[in-house]
């Protein structure tokens, strides 16, 4: 990891753990260079990267401030947040992620119709249930929702799910770490059952229950 990357990583951790608050002013580049034992060029490039990601805001002739990254960031910022491993997430962030999942996964289900084929979806879920290596289950869980997005015939949802892949994998790993998968599989069994029955409202309701359960487990175990 380069000196610039180390500097960026340091401030990302401080920001995401809440040690640095929105609106906090950073020291001058000269001071940071002295504190970190690096050149001002390294500090300058690190600040440019943090600004690009929406973590800091540069105010001309005033200095650098911690920005509202949820307003000024981008998808890359979001992936940094979800893959962050330097401490615990704020519960509000987890809740926001799962609330967003509930919205677009529910809509994916409701955009399916009576002529939709779930053959491939069933095969993926069978692989998920039969996989004995728990480390492979997050990938299969992602495949399940990506195929559900394809089944919806909405041209945007498959691309959206692909861009959120790291999020699905991270959440899947957390669930495996903190909970017996039997309850997760029970909820998803119900989702698959009602999809095959073409009862999309019940399938959506079951998926909502699955999401609520996973969120509750993570909040109870991680915080």
N, C-alpha and C positions, 0 to 999 in steps of 0.2 A: 504494500500500500504506500503510495507516494505521500510526501509531506502535506500536499494540498488535500488529498483524500482523508488523511488523518485529522486535519483541521476541520474539514467539513463534517466528518463523523462525530467529532467532539461536540460541535455545536448542535448537530441534529439530536444527539442524546440529551443535551442540556435543555433543548426546547421541548422535546417530546415527553420528557419526564416532568416538565413543569418547573425545573430549576431556573430557567430563564422564561420570563413571562412576556406576553405580547405587550409591546410598548417599551420594554427595557432597552436602554441604550448600551451599545457595546463600547469597549475601550477603543482608543484610537489605534490605527494600524501600527504605528510605531510601538505603542505599549504592548499590543498583542504579539508583535514580532519579538520583543524582548522577553515577554512572559513564556512564549512557546519555544524560544531559541531557534527561530527560523527567520528567513529574509522577509522583507516587506513585500517582495514579489509573491512569495508563497501566500502570505496573508491576503493580499489583494486578489489573487486568483481564487482563493477559498471563499472570500466574500462575494465575488462575482457568481460563483456556483451556487452559493446559498441564496443569493438574490434571484437567480434564474429559477430556483426551485420554490420560490415564494416564502422562504423562511426568514429573510431579512429584507428590510426596505432601506434604500439609500436615500437620504435627504441631503441634497447639495448644501455644502457649507455648514451643515449641522452634525452629520454623523450617520451611523448605521444603527437601525432599530429592529427589534424582533417584530416581524410582520404577522398579520393574520393569514397564516398559511392555508387555512381552509377557504379563504377568499381569493388569495393571490397565487395559489399553487396550481399544479397540473396533475395529469395522471401519473407521471413519474414521482411526483411528491407523494401521491396516494400510495403508490407501491412501496416507497421508502417507509411510510408510516406503518403499513400493514406488515412489513418484513422487519420492523424494528425489533432488535433483541437485546437492547441495552437497559431494559427495565420493564416495568408494568405499564400497559396502556391506561389512559384515562378511561373509566367506565363509559363516559359519554361518547367516546369515539367508537367503542365496540357496539354500543346501542345504535349509533347512527349507521354503522356498516350493516348490521342485521336488519334494521328497518328498511334500508335500501334494497337488500336482498329480498325481503318479503314483497316489496312492491313489484320488482321486475320479474321475479320467479313466479309470483301469482299471475301476472299478466301473461307470461309465457304459457302457463297452463291453460288460461282462459282463451288464448288464441288458437289452441288446438280445436279440432272438430271431429265429428263422428267418422270421417273418412281417413283421419290421421293414422298412419301405421306406427306402432310402437314396438315392432319386432327388434330393431337394433337397440332400443332403450332397454327392453327386457333382457337382452343378451348382456349388455353392460352391467345391469344390476345383478344378474346371476353371477357374473365374474366378481363383482364387489362382494357379494355374500359368501362366495366360495373361496375367496382369497385368504390364505392362512397367514401370509406375511402382512402384518398390520401396517408396515411402512409403505406398502403399495396401495393401501385403501384410499388415501387422500387423492391420488391421481385418478383412481377409478370414480371417486365421488365427483371430481371435476368433470370427467368424461360423461357422467350421468346428466349433469345439468347442461353441459354443452349440447348433448344430443337432444335434450328436452327443448333447448333453444332452437335447434334445427327443426324439430318436429312442429314448432309453432308456426313455421312458414313466414315468420317475421325476418326480414333480411338483415336487420340491425342486431337483434339479440345474440346470434352466434358470435358476431364480432365483439359485442360488449362482454360476453362471458369469456372470450379468449383474452381480452385485455385485463380481465379480473382474475386470470388464472392464479397468479401468485397469492391473491387474497383467499381463494378457495383452498389452495394447498395449505396455506398457513393455518386457516381455521380448522381444516380437517386434521392437521397434525395436533393441534391443541386438543381437539375433542378426543382423539385417540390417547393422548397423554393423560387426560384427566377423567375419563369416564369409560365405563363398560359400553361397548358398542351395541349391545343387545337392544337397548331402548331406542337408540338411533335407528337401528334396522327395523324395529317394529313400526315406528312412525313412517319410515320410508316404504315399508311393505304396504302400508295403507295408501300411500301416495300412488304407488305403482298399480295397486289393485283398482283404485277408482279411475285411474287413467285408462286402464284396459276395459273398464266398465263404461267408459265415456261419460262418467259423472264428474265433470270438470270442477264444479263448485266444491264437491266434497274432497276432490284431489287437492285443490288449492287450500281448503281449510286444514287438511292434514299436513300439508307442507308448511303452513303457518305455524301449526303446533310444533312441528319439528324444529323450525327456526327459533321459536320461543324457548323450547327446551334446551337447545344448544347454547343460546345466549345465557340462559339462567345458569347452566352448568359452568360456563366459563367465568361468569361474574362471581359465582360462589367459590370457584377453585383458584382463580388467578388474583383476586383482590381481597 
